[in-house]
Amino acid sequence: MATNLNVTELDFDQIKKNLKNYLKTQSQFNDYDFEGSGLSTLLDVLAYNTHYNAMAAHFALNEAFLDSAQIRGNVVTRAKLLGYTPRSVLAPRATIKITVDVSNENGTIPTVLSLPRGTKFKTQVSGVEYRYVVLEEQSAILNNDNKFIFDNVTIVEGTRKTLKYRVDNDIESQKFQLSDDDADTSTLKVLIQANELSSGFDNYTQFESLLNVDSSSRVYYIQENSNEYFEVYFGDGVTGKKPQNNNIVTLDYVFTKGDESNGANVFTKLDNIGGFSNISVETLSKANGGTEKETTESIRFNAPLSFTSQNRAVTSDDYRAIIKKEFTNINSISTWGGEDNDPPDYGAVYISIKPIVNEKLTEAEKIEIKNTILKGKSVVSITPYIVDPNYTYLEIDCFFKYNPNLTDRTAVELQAVVRDTISDYNFNELNKFDGVFRHSQLLRAIDSADPAIQNSTIRPYMFKTITPNKQSANKPNNFELNFASSFYQSGSSDNFILNSTEFLINGETVYFGDVPIVNSTNRKVIAYKKVGENNITVINDCGIIDVIKGKVILNNFTPDNASSDTIRITVTPNSLDIAPKRDQLVAIDPVRVNITPSVDTISLSGSSGIIDYTTTSRLR
């Protein structure tokens, strides 16, 4: 028998068994009953103690690594070693234009009016009132209409707060904590004055890079502490200026409710400006970008990516990591190098972002990304371009057969179940840059939606909508439509690849179609009218279809003023799977989901139902 204690086991039962076996080998315990209550209890205590110590060591070891740590404070600490600071909660931001009318005011009117930081406004979202404040102080000059106009004013949701701390150099590594866990650190201003009687302030900026930082640099550092509050600290007199004893540190920031008021677009004033109350507010861009504090899993994912890029944008993945870290209004992001562009554009990197609130970024957001977030990080030889997402919408024809003996639902109720399944698939799998429409995956989801559904068939069609200029606009129409798939050709030159909704040309109802081009895989777009069973060409050249690249170029047409405002262009994809590339996104239009249920006669009647069993054609 073994005379050494086995220490490799961690489970309680095995630990107790090992202890028992070990003691049995000792001569002092030859006549002991190890199953007796006394010794058994002592062995339980020893086994429990060993088990607890093993688990504590196991957990402690796990907390030492970013991938396995579960306590947020430990994840944050490991991320800090990689130079990564978690993102705070971010307040929604809106851009407004403020007009102060002083034409009816008495007394002395100033020539310059100041709009202070923190000036309050209010809005309502879903019946709930939210407060917004001006982020940066602005000034306006009185114009000839006796009005002060503050243009492009950024306001953020939340409440402004100011904290003051006294510097005590007797405290080693003194930190200055923001007292709200929902503080938006992007709104933070850090000011230092010599003492409480001093009227002068030094403005400190957040540390970004060691470049040009020395003992006189007015920079501050920020981190999240173990209590999940953000705290500010300063340099040591070598890397950043060290505040002197009894200096006063002022922390001015906004704490917010996060994403609750995203989408707000009507704002009214709460405060007078310069004592004037005749104030009108025009919304230039509605509130967006509000988001909750970065999650532990997000920190775990982003910290290594940020460390890999070293806060320098060289590869397309570097651009993605930097933008995701510092810009919040992102639902999905795609980046690719110029060498992968169509056509190739060497020395460039392309960025496409699907925002959370709108379909595309505002011009102000694009400028913020290029001139603020990427400034100083891009390599000189690489030019970043921000392009809007290119949406390809899908129209779905869905047919399914069901066995009514296997369900209490009616055909209409089953139809609703299938519609919800398609909607869930669209929400979970599509509407993102890596969202591939997988035909079999959607079929599997529909077949599993209810036990009564025996099989299903799906016909996807791609479409885009254009808004052409009409005759009164006196402007040409030029559209380049890039779809997420090449187009299906039946092999017959007489069959249209492209179809459209109707529009008017010279008082006649016409449609887009196409005809072949001799010795080319491309096809020519035409406009035609229907006369009985015949299609009569009205315009014989409205553009080109590149079948292989999935591109439609439209021109040489101008609808009548009475024509519909939009025209829908529909094509059949060459594959039942549709994979977007670069800036492309695929989404199912819920309005254009056509569902047709039918009874499975074979499941209902057996072999006698074969006669009435019908199948669905591949195309319309």
N, C-alpha and C positions, 0 to 999 in steps of 0.2 A: 504493500500500500504506500501511497505517496506520503512523505513526511513534510513537504513544503505546502504552505497555504497558497491556493490558486487565487491570483488577484486579477485575472483577466475578465471575470464576469461582472456585469453591471446590474442584472435583474435581481430583484429582492429574493425570489425563491432560490435562484442558483447560488447567490451569496450565502444564504443560510445553509444550504446543502454543503457548500464548500467548507464553511466553518465547522459544521457537524462532522464531516469526514476528517477534517484536520484534528479535531479534539479527540476523536476515536482512536487516533494513532498514538496519542500521548498516554504513557503508562499511568499517570496520575488519575486518569478518568476511565480506567479499565472497567470498573463496575457501575458506571453511571448510566442511567436511563435518559438518553437525550430526547426522548419523546415525552418525558414527564413535564408537568406544567411549569416547574421552576426553571429548569435549564432551557426549556423551549422559549420561555418569556425572555430570558437573558439573551438567547441567540437571536430572537426577534429584534431586540434593542440594538445588538451589534450589527445585524444585517441592515436594519433601517438606517442606522448612523452611516454605515459604509455606502449605502445606496444614496442617501442624501448628499454626502460628500462627492460621490461620483457625478450625480446630476448637477450639483453646483459647479464642479469643474467643467463639465460639458457645456453648461449654459455660458459660463464665463468665457470659455474659449470661443464659442459661437459669437459672442458679443464683440470679440476682438477683430472681426472681419466684416467688411462692408456687405458682402453677399449674404451672410447668415445672421447678422445682428437684427434683433427684433425691437429693441428699445430705441425710440426715435433719437434720444440724446446721443446714443452710441453711433447710430447711422450718421448723424450730423457731424460728430467728431471725426469719424473716419473720412467723411467727405471733405472736411476741412483740410485734412492732410493731403488731399488731392487738389487743394486750392479752390474748392467749390463752396459757395455760399447758397443755401436754400432760398428759394424765392418766397417772399412774404405774400400775404393776401394782397390783391391788387384791386383798386377801386375802378369802377366804370368811368370812362372819360367821354365827355361830349365837347363839341366845339360850337360856340354860339357867337352871335354878333349883338352887341349891346348899343342901343342908341339912347342917349340922355338928351331930352328936348328941354332947353332952357328959354325958349322964345317967350314964354308967359311969366317968367320969373322977374321979380323986382329986386332992386339992389345991385350990388357989384357982382358982375359975372366974371369968373377967372378965364384967362385965355387957355390955360392948360388944366385938365382935370385928371386926377389920379384914380385908378381902380385898384384898391388894395387887395393884396393876397388875403384870402379867407372871406371875401364878400359872399353873402349867402343867397342861394336860390333854392327853389323847391320844385318837385315834380311828383307825379303819381304814376305807379305801375300796378295794374290789377287792383286798384282801390287803395293801395298802401302809399303813404306819403314818404318821400325821401328827400333829404337835404343835400345840396351840392354846394361846393365852395370854389372860388376862383383859385387857380393853382399858382399863377405868377402875377405879380403887380404889373400894371400897364398904365400908360398915359395916353391921352388923346387931346388934340388941339381943336378949339372951337372953330367950326366951319361957317360958311356964309349963311347957312340956314339956321344959325343959332343952335347947333346940335353938336354934341360930342359923340363920336362913333368909335367904339372899341371893337375892332374886327379880329376874327380868329382867336377868341378867348377860350382857353381850355379850362373846363370846370370838372371837378371830380366829386363822386358821391362820398359823403362822410362828414365827420366833424373835425375841425382843426383843433389841435392841442399843442400847448407849449409847456415844456418842462425845463426847469433850471437846476443845475447841480454846481456845487463848489468843488474845485480841484483840491485834493488833499494828497500831496506827494508822499506822505507818510504811509499811505496805503499802496502796497505793491500791486502793480498791474490793475489800477483802478478802472472799473467799467461803469458805463452810464446807461441804464436800462430804459427802453421805451416801455411805458407802463401798461400798454394795451397789446394783447396777443393778436388783435386784428389790425395792427398798425400797418399802413402801406409804406414800406421803406423807400419806394420810388418817389414819394412826396417829401422825404425827409430833408430838412435844412439844418446844418450844424453850424452854430455861431459861437465864438468865444470872445469875451470881453475881459479887460484887465481886472475889474472888480465890479461890484454892484452899482457903484457910482459912476462908472465910466460910460460915456455915450457912444464910444466907437466899438464896432464889432469886426472881427476877422471871420470871413466866410471860409469854411473848410469843405473840401470836396472829397468824395469817396475814392479810396485807393483803387486803382485799376491795374497799374503796371509799375515795376521798379524803374522804368525808363524816366530819367530826369528827376527822380525823387531823391532828395538829400535831406540834410538836417534842418533846412529852413522851409521845406515843403509843407503847406497847410493841407494835410490829408487826414482823413479819419478811416478807421477800419470798422467793419460791422460783422457781427456773427450772431447766430442763434444759440442761446444758452440752454442748459439742461431743463429749464422750466418752460421752454418753447417761447420765450420772449426774445426779441432782438435787443442787442446791446452794442453800444459804440465805445471804442477805445482809440487811443492816439499813439503816435510814434514815440520812440524812445530817445529822440534827439539825434539819431543816426539815420534811421529810415523814417522820415517824417518828423515834423516839429513837435516837441514835447511841451504841453501847456505848463505854465508856471503855477506855483502854489497860490491858492486863493483866487485863481482865475474862475470866471463864471462860464459854464458850458450851457448853451441853450439848444434844446432839441425841439424843432418845430415840424410837426407832421400831421397827417390826416389818418384817423382810424375809420374803418369802413365796414359795410355789410357784404362786401364781395360782389358776387355776380347777381344779386337779387334784383337790381334795377337796370340790368342790361336791356337795351331797347328803348329806354326813356327818350322822348323826343319833344316834349313840351315843357318849357321851363318858365317860371315866373319869379320875379325878384322878391326877396324878403327884406333886404337892406336898401336904404337910400345910398346914393353914391355922391359924395361931396355935399350932402345935405339936399340933393335934388331927388324928387320922387317920380317925375314924369319919365319913366323908363320903359322901353320896349325891348323885347328879347326875340331874336330870330335864331332858330336852330340851323346850324350849318351841317353838322353831322350828329346823328343820335348817339346816345351813350352805348359804349361797347368796351370790351376788354376786361371787364370785371371777372375775377376768378378767385377761387379759394387758395389758401396757403398750399405750397407744394407738398405733396404727399410723401410719405416715407419711401414708397415704391418708386416714385418719380425721382427722388434724390438718388436712390440706389442705381437707377438706370442712367441718369444724366451725368452724375459725377465722373465716372470713368471716361465718358465721351468728351466732357469738357477738359479733362486732364490730357487726353490724347491730342486734342487740338491745341493745347497750351495757349488758349485765348488768341490764336492766330488762325485766320481763315486762308487755308491753302487749297485743300481739296473741297469738293462739293459737300462731303460729310461734315467738314469743319463749319461751313456756313450753316448747315442745318442745326448743328449742336449749339452754336453761338446764338442764333436767332431764337431757338426754342427756349434757351435759358433766359433771355432778356426781353422777349416779346411774347405777350400772353394771348393775344386775340388770334389763336391758331387752333383750328379744328384738325387740319391736316397740312403737311408741308412736303414739297418735293423739290429736290435740288439735283442738278445734273451739269456736267462740264460741257463747255462749248464743243468739244470733240464729239460728244454724243448728241448734239443738236441736229436738227434737220432744217436747213442745210448746216454743215459744221461751221462753227465760229470759234476758232482757236483763240485762246487768251481771254475767254469769257466764262462766267459761271451763271447759270440761270436758276432763279428761285421762283417758285409758285406756291402761294399760300391760300388755302381755303379758310377764311376767318370763321369765328364762332357765330357771329351775328349776321353778317351780310354774305352775299355770294362772292364778293371780291373786296380787296382792301381799298380804303380811300387813298387819295393822293397824299394826304398828310401822313398816313401810316407808312406809305412807301418811302416818303422822304425821311421819316424817323428811322426806319430800318437802315437805309443807305447812309444817311449823314450822321446818325447818332450811334446806333448799335454796331454797325460795321466799320465806322470810321476808326482808323488807326489799327484795324485788325486785318484788313485785306492786303494781300501782296500787291505791290505796285503794278506788276505786269498783268494782273487779273482784274477784269472789269465785271462787277456784278450787275445783273439785269433782273428786275422783278417783273414777272409777267402774270397776267390774270389767269385764273383757272379756266380751262376750256371744257365746258359741260357737254356731254353727250347724253341725251335723255332717251329712255327706253319705253316703248309701247309694248305691252305684253298681251298676247292672246293666250289664255289658259283654258284647256279643256280637261275635265276629269270625269271618270266613270266611278260610280259608287254602287254598293249593295245596300238597298234600303232595309234589308233584314238585320243588318249589323249596327244600326244606329237609330236613336230616337229623333235625330235631327231631320228637318225637312231639307229639300234641295236648296232653298233660299238660305237656311241657316248654315249648311255646309259651304255654300258660296261665300258667306261672310267669314267663315273660319279660314278658307283658302285666301281670301283677300287680306286678312290679318297676318297670315303666314308670309305672304309676299311683302307686306309692309314691314314686318320684322326683319326679313332678309335684306330689304333695301336699307333699313336703319343700321343694322349690325355689320353688314358685309360691304356695302357700297358707299358712295358719297365720300370716298377718301382716295388718295392717289395710288394706293396699292390695293384698291378695291376691285377685284376681278369678278365680273359676272360669270359664275360657273353654272352652266346649264344643269348638269347632273345634281349639283348640290341643292339647287332650288327645287328640282323635281323630287329629290329625296325628302326635303322638308314638307312639301305638299302631300306626298304619299303618306307621310307619318302624322299629318295633322289630325286625322280621324281614322279609326279602324275600318270604317265603311268605304274609304277611298281605295279603289283597287289599282288604278294607274292614272297617270296624268300626262299631258302633252303641253309644251310651251313653245310659242312662236315669238321670238323677240324681234322688234324693229327699232331702228335708231332714227331719231329725229332731232332737228334743231329748229328754232323759230327766229325769223328775221323781221325787222321793222323797216321796210323800205321808204325812201323819200317819195313823195307823191308829186304830181304835176305842178301843184302850187308852190312847192319848195324850190323848183327849178335847180335841182341838184342831181348829179348822177348817182346810180346805185352800184356799189361795188362790194361784194361780200366774198370772203374766203372762209368756207366751212370745213373744218378738219374733224372728221369723225374718228371714233376709237377703234374702228375695224375697217378692213377692206370690204368692198361691196360684192354681193352675190350676183353672178351672171347665169341666166338660165341656159345660155347657148343660142338663144334665138335673138337676132338683132332687132326684131319687132317688139319685143317685150321691154317695157320701161324699167330701168333700174331705179329711177328717181320718181317720186310722186309728191304732189303738194296739195295744199288746200286752195280753194278758188280765190281769184282776185280779178279786178276789172282792168281791161285795156281797151280804150276807145269805146267804152260802153258795153263791151262783150265780156262774158264770164270765161276766163281762161285758167289754165293750169300749167305747171311745169312738167315736162317730160324729157326724153332724151333719144338720140339716134346715134348709130355707130359712125365712127370716122374711119375712112378707108386706110388700111395698113397701119392701124394704131389700136392699142388697147384702151385708149381714152374714148370718151363719148361726148357728143355735143348736146348742150341743154337747149331745148326749144320751149316756146310757149304755144299751147294749142287750145282750141275750143272743141266742144263736142257737138256734132250735128248728127242726130240719130245715133247710129252705131259707129259712126266714123269720127276720127280725130283729124281736125283740120289745123295745120300749122298757121299760127298768127305771126310769131317772130321766129325766124329760123336759126337764130344764134343768140342765146342768152347766157353763154358761158361754156365751161368745160367740166367734165367729170373725170377725175383720175381714179379709176376703179381700184387699182392696186394699193395706192396710198390712202384711199378713203377720203378724198378731198373733192369738194364741189366749189367751183368759182362761178359766181353769178354776176352778170353785168348786162348792159344794153336793154334794160327794160325800165319803164316808169309807170306805175299803176295810176289809175284815175283817182281824183280826189275823193270820189264816193266809195272807193275800194276799202276793204277791211284794213285795219292798221297793221296786222301781222300776217305773215305767211309761214305755214309749217312745212318744212321739207323733210320727207320721210324716205329712208332707204332700208334695204334688207342686208344685214351683215353676212359676210361670207362664212363665218363660223358661228356656231351656237354659243361658244364661249367668247366673251368680249373683254379684252385686256387693255386698259388705258396705259398710255406712256407719257412720260415727261409731265406736261401741264394738264393732262386730260383727267377728267372725272366722269364716272358713269353713275347714273341715278335713274331709278324707275319712277316715272310720273304716275302717282296714284290715281289721277283722274283718267288716265289712259290704260287702265288695266281692265281687260274684257274677260270675264270668266263665264264659261258655259258648262254646267253640269249635265250629265246624262246617266240614266240607269244602265248598269252593266248587266245586259240580258243573259250572258253566260253564267255569271255568279248567281243570278236570280232564278234561272230556269234550267240550268245545266246545258247539255248538248242541244236541246231543242231551241235554246236562245241564240244559237250561232247564226240562224237565218236573219235575225233582226239586228245582229251586232254590226256596228259601224265604226270606222276608224277616221282619224283626222288627217287632212292633207298637210303636206309639209309647208306649203305656201298658201296665201289667200287666193 
